[in-house]
């Protein structure tokens, strides 16, 4: 094995399995989303609703949370949004 890519190619599935065992997701795409989302002025996209609900569940025990929009499609505000 010479590179990180080689390592991840060989052990990636095992690592993914271990991560999910250690850190199970708080919110699944099969779980219902927070009912309070229905009262928002703009309806969140499905992935946003899952993220919002999972983050809310996490914040019941934690003082802070961090989310990332990595991998999301660019929006019209892409050039103006510093986040």
N, C-alpha and C positions, 0 to 999 in steps of 0.2 A: 504494500500500500504506500503510495507516494504523496497523495494529496488529500486535502479535506474532502474534496468531491468523491474520491475513491472510498474513503471511510464512510461517508454518509450514504453513498450508493449501496454499500454492503450492509451497514448496520442501521440505516434510516428506519426501516419498518419496525425493528426491535426497539429503537429509541422512541419512536412515536407511541408504541404500545406501552412502554414503561412510563412515559410522560402522562398519558391518559389514565393510567392506574394511579399514579401519584397525585395528579391534579385533575380530577374529573371535572368536566364543564359544569358550571352552575346553571346554565340555560342551554337547552337543546333546541334545535329548529322544530322539534316535534312538541315542545312544551308550549302552553299558551303564554301570550305576552301580557304585560301588565295592563289591567283594564283602564288605568288612568290615561293611557296613550290615546284612547278614543276621544278624549276631551281636548287634545292639542289642536291648534289652528291649522297646522299642516300635518297630514298623516305621514308618519315615518315609512320609509321603504321597509320591506320585510327584514332585511339584514340589520337595518338600524333599530327596528323594534326588538329584535333578539338581543342586540348589543345593549340597548337601553335597559331592558329587563334584567339581563345578566349583571350589568353594572349596579343596578339598584339592589339586587340580591347581595352582591358583594359588599356594598356600602352599609348594609345592616350590621356588619361585624367590623368593618375596617373604617379608618378615618379618611382615607383618600383612595382614589382609583385613577388609573391611567388607561386611556384607550388610544388606538392608532387607526388612522384611515388608510394605512398602507394597503395597497392592492385594490383600492377603490378606483372607480372610473373618475376621470376629471369632470368637474362640474363647471357650470358657467362662471362661477365665482373663483375658479382656480387661481387666476392671476391676482385676485384681490385678497385672498384668504391667507393670512400669515401662519395659520396652524399647520 
